[in-house]
Amino acid sequence: MNINSFKNSSGRSWILVTGASSGIGRATVCAFAEKGYRVLAGVRSETDANSLRAEHAKIVPLILDVAKDEHIVRLSDEVEGHTGADGLAALVNNSGINYVSPFAHTKEGRARELMEVNLMGLARVSQALVSHLRRHVLVSGQTAKLINVSSIGGAVGIPWESFYHASKFAVLGLSEALRLELWGERIVVSCVMPGGIRTPFVAKSAADMRASLSALSVDDPAHYAFAMRKMADGSRLVEKFGSKPEKVARRILSIVRREHPGFKHLVGLDAQMIYLLTKFVPSSLRHAILRPAFAA
């Protein structure tokens, strides 16, 4: 299959993107719409839905909270109501949340919520919609794409975000297993691993950090407060120097437009440098390098 034939099919191709209210998700649905794709945009409120409707005529918002059973149950029928026999050319699992806290203070409810959104929500949406990806393969004769947004935090863990990293490592492992499992059906699974991105996600994480700092007590190790403030300073650097979400959106678009894209897609110089550390530097030396950066 010539890559250009796939590019030219966008006029009748449907894409679904979860977590489309802001940041990477919003940039991605806009990028696809501008290229002529018809986009189903998963959002959590009517306010966000109306905002996206005003953005582009080819964007069709769906109220979708990936952690809610009732939303998953009705999702397949909702998608079929829009796509009909065409199926989905691509599913982009982008929904994700963070939780910043010392591990010793981790609240089980918050940790379970994070895993439900970042891992189980991604898995359940994929299960619900894999038949629509198969339909696209049958109708178009082209591959379908299942794209999971992980993070460079799926290759290396840092302090104070233990369950976030657990979820992103899990997304990478799940994605690799699915790439092998679904390849024979011509559903190609890829994993996007951005570094620091300038999105509202960063501000939310910084707010979480401040809340965790205020909850520290005199019984906590003395280095906790200093180290967490240092990490908060790093968040401000991401807000200033991180990649724009449009850069991730362009990478996702390029994955969809290829017949057989690769598996791991690093976005941002920071992601590339950190990934090289994980591949070529022994873990003991890598940890020695990283500890001062996080005052841990």
ROGUKOL-302777 format. One record per residue (C-alpha): x, y, z. Coordinates in steps of 0.1 Angstrom, whole numbers, plus 5000, padded with zeros to 4 digits. Each point is the difference from the previous one (the first is absolute). Layout:
N
XYZ/...
END
This chain:
296
500050005000/501550334989/500150255029/498450274978/496949794995/499550005037/500550375003/497450064973/497449805019/499650255028/496750154986/498049705011/502249875029/498850035036/502350055030/499149985037/502150195026/499449975037/500950285024/499450264973/498950305022/503450165002/503849954995/501249724978/496549864994/498550334988/503050074978/499749664985/496350024990/500650344985/503049874980/498049714986/496950224992/502350254981/501249714979/496549904990/499449715024/496849965019/500750005037/498249875030/501350195030/499549855034/499350285026/498650005035/497650304999/497650184977/502150325004/503049824985/497849854973/498650334989/503550154999/501249734976/496950034979/500850364995/503649914991/499349804968/497049854982/501749664997/500349955038/497249815016/500350005038/498949705021/499550025038/502449745011/501549945034/502249694996/499649925037/496249984999/498449664992/496950154984/502150204975/502049694989/496849794997/498450244975/503250104982/500049744972/496450084990/500850375001/503049964977/498149784976/497250264999/502650244985/502349784980/497649744987/501749754977/503250204998/501349915034/502950185017/503350074982/501650075034/499350015037/502350245020/499949925037/501150335015/498050035033/502350035030/500450155035/502850045025/500349975037/503050165017/500749895036/502749835020/499449634998/499649975038/497050254998/498449844970/496249985004/498749674986/496950164985/502050254980/502549734989/497149774988/498450294982/503250074981/500549644990/496349984990/500450304976/503649954987/500049624996/496649835004/498150284982/502449974971/499649624999/496250015002/499650264973/502349794978/498049695007/496750184992/501350134967/502349744985/497249874979/499750344984/503750004992/499549654984/497150154979/502350274986/502549744989/497349804982/498450304983/503150194991/502649734994/502450215022/501449955034/498250155030/501950175029/499849965037/502150285016/500650025037/501450315015/502449905027/502950235011/503849995003/498849935036/499249664986/503749934996/501450165031/498550075034/500650315022/499150085036/496650125012/498049864970/500349635007/496549904988/500250224970/503149824989/498649665009/497150084976/502150124972/502449705002/496949784999/498750184969/503349944982/499949635010/496349964990/500750184967/502949774991/497949695007/497150134979/502350094971/501049644998/496549875006/498250224975/502650024972/498549704982/496750194998/501850304984/499350215031/503350175007/500750115036/502350295008/501050175032/500750385001/502550105028/500150385004/502450185023/499050335016/497050154982/498550355007/496449905008/497650055029/501249665012/503250185013/498050265020/497849735015/503149805011/501550315015/496850065020/500149645012/503650065010/499150305021/497249815017/502449725009/502550255013/497550165023/499149655013/503549925011/500549985038/503050035023/500349625001/500849984963/503649984989/501650344997/500949964963/496449964989/499150365000/503250124984/499949734973/496350064991/500650374997/502949934977/497749784979/497450284999/502750234986/500549744973/496350024992/500450374994/502849934975/497749774981/497450274998/502650234985/502249774979/498049684994/498749894966/496750134988/497149754999/499850064962/503449824997/498549685015/496950054978/502150014969/501849685010/496649825006/498850124966/503249864983/499449665017/496549984987/501050104965/502649724998/499049654990/502449835025/501350255025/502649915027/499249915036/501650275022/499850364991/502050255022/498950364998/502450285013/503750025004/499749935037/498149674993/502749894976/502850085024/498449825029/499149704979/503749974989/500950005037/497749715006/501549804971/503750065003/500750105036/499949735028/497250065024/502350065030/501950284981/496750144986/498650035035/503150175012/499650254971/496350065007/500050025038/501550355002/497550134975/497249905023/501850065033/499349645009/
END
